Amino acid sequence: MAETRAPDHPEIREAVARLCAGFPGEYWRALDRDMRYPTEFVQALTEAGYLAVLIPEEYGGSGLGLSAAAAIMEEIQRAGCNGAACHAQMYVMGTVLRHGSEDQKRRYLPKVATGELRLQAFGVTEPTSGTDTTSLRTTARREGDAYIVRGQKIWTSRAEHSDLMLLLARTTPLDQVAKKTDGLSVFLVDMQAALGHGLTIRPIRTMMNHATTEIFMDDLRVPAENLVGEEGRGFRYILSGMNAERILIAGECIGDAKWFIDKAASYAKERAVFGRPIGQNQGIQFPIARAYANMRAAELMVREAVRLYEAGQNPGAEANMAKMLAADASNEAANVCIQTHGGFGFAEEYDIERKFRETRLYQVAPISTNLILAYLAEHVLGMPRSY
Ligand SMILES: Cc1cc2nc3c(=O)[nH]c(=O)nc-3n(C[C@H](O)[C@H](O)[C@H](O)COP(=O)(O)OP(=O)(O)OC[C@H]3O[C@@H](n4cnc5c(N)ncnc54)[C@H](O)[C@@H]3O)c2cc1C
């Protein structure tokens, strides 16, 4: 299915595909069995500079646009690898870049660019508040030259594989703010210093190998100089990074969809039952063709979101639609791929069941489909807020 390689950034796409060829299905299957982190893969991507493409050159990155980053993520997934292990290293730093002090940028970004510092943990979701982020209960209370943090986060992915975590906590109680979105602040937490000194990390086993955790903060001391931007404005800072996150994950879903469609079409041509290839039956052909059409439509929306983003606009609607349509396309393609393979779709050695489990996540995280539909209904179509 070579013709579906998108035309932008051809050299980057080919180079990423070459790198990924060194990490075949057996590599991912072995990790999956033991729920191990793909350290070697992440190291290779880091050394090649791919995780630093969004960091400006003055801070040691390559200063490329979101289209390059999305192309990298797409090609990783298209090759059957799993970028979820490290995608956040690309974009979590955006909050520091946009809202951090010059001192923070100089201190952290060049080391994030080389991989010396892994800034890929993002502590927002909590067990009780869920999607209702502004109701979160983690508090950070100023005491002299530090903040004392108490609370709990859940689904803090890669916390065990990060040197720094971007943490959202309430600094002004809910009953003392004019708006629920006020009074939240963002901090950079030094994970090594914090572990055992107020921070506990507990891994969560999930249906796919995702290195996700729950974390507990019990009088964790965070130096006041680690506050990012102004106290109380953290929710806006987190929101400002969401378009990039959604677009990059949409790119990953497009890559997944291409991988599934490629597998399904190839198998349909080869597998002969009743004396002819199964792909000669329209009952097999049409679902694959439909998945392909839906993937291409979603890909156009991803490109539109990237175009607006790179033009300096705020493509909230397009980023959300890109994420939803691309996640739907990858989910549909995953289903079709399993169905086309019959019983073999369930065998580990085909990698389909693994990728099927991995891509399912994007119906829920980092934002679930319902919340995207609610956003469109309210902010684009002007209907009343439903929550
Ligand atoms: C593997 C994994 C990794 C993750 N990594 C991170 C991470 O690194 N950092 C982080 O902060 N978070 C992370 N998350 C959290 C993720 O962003 C949330 O799971 C997601 O936003 C949904 O929130 P929730 O699980 O609390 O669901 P809930 O908010 O409890 O919602 C449950 C269901 O109800 C629906 N729902 C809720 N409210 C409404 C409404 N008003 N209208 C219609 N439907 C509604 C939701 O769509 C969802 O389907 C991760 C999650 C997973 C599973």
The ligand as an SDF file (V2000), in Angstrom:
LIG
                    3D

 53 58  0  0  0  0  0  0  0  0999 V2000
   -3.9220    3.9130   29.2250 C   0  0  0  0  0  0  0  0  0  0  0  0
   -4.2730    5.3170   29.6040 C   0  0  0  0  0  0  0  0  0  0  0  0
   -3.2910    6.2900   29.6260 C   0  0  0  0  0  0  0  0  0  0  0  0
   -3.5860    7.5760   30.0530 C   0  0  0  0  0  0  0  0  0  0  0  0
   -2.5730    8.4930   30.1900 N   0  0  0  0  0  0  0  0  0  0  0  0
   -2.8310    9.6660   30.8390 C   0  0  0  0  0  0  0  0  0  0  0  0
   -1.7590   10.5540   31.2070 C   0  0  0  0  0  0  0  0  0  0  0  0
   -0.5880   10.2880   30.9190 O   0  0  0  0  0  0  0  0  0  0  0  0
   -2.0650   11.6640   31.9210 N   0  0  0  0  0  0  0  0  0  0  0  0
   -3.3370   11.9840   32.2870 C   0  0  0  0  0  0  0  0  0  0  0  0
   -3.5360   12.9970   32.9320 O   0  0  0  0  0  0  0  0  0  0  0  0
   -4.3830   11.1770   31.9210 N   0  0  0  0  0  0  0  0  0  0  0  0
   -4.1550   10.0220   31.2210 C   0  0  0  0  0  0  0  0  0  0  0  0
   -5.1990    9.1830   30.9050 N   0  0  0  0  0  0  0  0  0  0  0  0
   -6.5530    9.5300   31.3190 C   0  0  0  0  0  0  0  0  0  0  0  0
   -7.5080    9.7950   30.1630 C   0  0  0  0  0  0  0  0  0  0  0  0
   -7.2450   11.0620   29.6330 O   0  0  0  0  0  0  0  0  0  0  0  0
   -8.9120    9.6130   30.7190 C   0  0  0  0  0  0  0  0  0  0  0  0
   -9.0900    8.2300   30.9980 O   0  0  0  0  0  0  0  0  0  0  0  0
   -9.9650   10.1060   29.7990 C   0  0  0  0  0  0  0  0  0  0  0  0
   -9.8540   11.4990   29.6340 O   0  0  0  0  0  0  0  0  0  0  0  0
  -11.3560    9.7620   30.3120 C   0  0  0  0  0  0  0  0  0  0  0  0
  -11.4740   10.1230   31.6570 O   0  0  0  0  0  0  0  0  0  0  0  0
  -11.9740    9.0760   32.7550 P   0  0  0  0  0  0  0  0  0  0  0  0
  -11.2420    7.8040   32.5400 O   0  0  0  0  0  0  0  0  0  0  0  0
  -11.8770    9.6840   34.0900 O   0  0  0  0  0  0  0  0  0  0  0  0
  -13.4750    8.8150   32.3730 O   0  0  0  0  0  0  0  0  0  0  0  0
  -14.7590    9.4990   33.0220 P   0  0  0  0  0  0  0  0  0  0  0  0
  -14.6060   10.9780   33.0350 O   0  0  0  0  0  0  0  0  0  0  0  0
  -15.0670    8.8030   34.2950 O   0  0  0  0  0  0  0  0  0  0  0  0
  -15.8440    9.1240   31.9310 O   0  0  0  0  0  0  0  0  0  0  0  0
  -16.3310    7.7770   31.7710 C   0  0  0  0  0  0  0  0  0  0  0  0
  -17.1510    7.7060   30.5080 C   0  0  0  0  0  0  0  0  0  0  0  0
  -18.2350    8.6220   30.5980 O   0  0  0  0  0  0  0  0  0  0  0  0
  -18.2280    9.5260   29.5160 C   0  0  0  0  0  0  0  0  0  0  0  0
  -18.6650   10.8600   29.9960 N   0  0  0  0  0  0  0  0  0  0  0  0
  -18.2330   11.5400   31.0910 C   0  0  0  0  0  0  0  0  0  0  0  0
  -18.8510   12.7080   31.1730 N   0  0  0  0  0  0  0  0  0  0  0  0
  -19.6970   12.7940   30.1170 C   0  0  0  0  0  0  0  0  0  0  0  0
  -20.6150   13.7720   29.6430 C   0  0  0  0  0  0  0  0  0  0  0  0
  -20.7830   14.9300   30.2840 N   0  0  0  0  0  0  0  0  0  0  0  0
  -21.3040   13.5140   28.5170 N   0  0  0  0  0  0  0  0  0  0  0  0
  -21.1340   12.3370   27.8650 C   0  0  0  0  0  0  0  0  0  0  0  0
  -20.2870   11.3760   28.2520 N   0  0  0  0  0  0  0  0  0  0  0  0
  -19.5760   11.5980   29.3640 C   0  0  0  0  0  0  0  0  0  0  0  0
  -16.8030    9.5620   29.0230 C   0  0  0  0  0  0  0  0  0  0  0  0
  -16.7590    9.9150   27.6520 O   0  0  0  0  0  0  0  0  0  0  0  0
  -16.3520    8.1330   29.2670 C   0  0  0  0  0  0  0  0  0  0  0  0
  -16.7190    7.3340   28.1660 O   0  0  0  0  0  0  0  0  0  0  0  0
   -4.9260    7.9100   30.4050 C   0  0  0  0  0  0  0  0  0  0  0  0
   -5.9180    6.9330   30.3410 C   0  0  0  0  0  0  0  0  0  0  0  0
   -5.6130    5.6490   29.9660 C   0  0  0  0  0  0  0  0  0  0  0  0
   -6.7100    4.6030   29.9680 C   0  0  0  0  0  0  0  0  0  0  0  0
  1  2  1  0
  2  3  1  0
  2 52  2  0
  3  4  2  0
  4  5  1  0
  4 50  1  0
  5  6  2  0
  6  7  1  0
  6 13  1  0
  7  8  2  0
  7  9  1  0
  9 10  1  0
 10 11  2  0
 10 12  1  0
 12 13  2  0
 13 14  1  0
 14 15  1  0
 14 50  1  0
 15 16  1  0
 16 17  1  0
 16 18  1  0
 18 19  1  0
 18 20  1  0
 20 21  1  0
 20 22  1  0
 22 23  1  0
 23 24  1  0
 24 25  2  0
 24 26  1  0
 24 27  1  0
 27 28  1  0
 28 29  2  0
 28 30  1  0
 28 31  1  0
 31 32  1  0
 32 33  1  0
 33 34  1  0
 33 48  1  0
 34 35  1  0
 35 36  1  0
 35 46  1  0
 36 37  1  0
 36 45  1  0
 37 38  2  0
 38 39  1  0
 39 40  1  0
 39 45  2  0
 40 41  1  0
 40 42  2  0
 42 43  1  0
 43 44  2  0
 44 45  1  0
 46 47  1  0
 46 48  1  0
 48 49  1  0
 50 51  2  0
 51 52  1  0
 52 53  1  0
M  END
$$$$
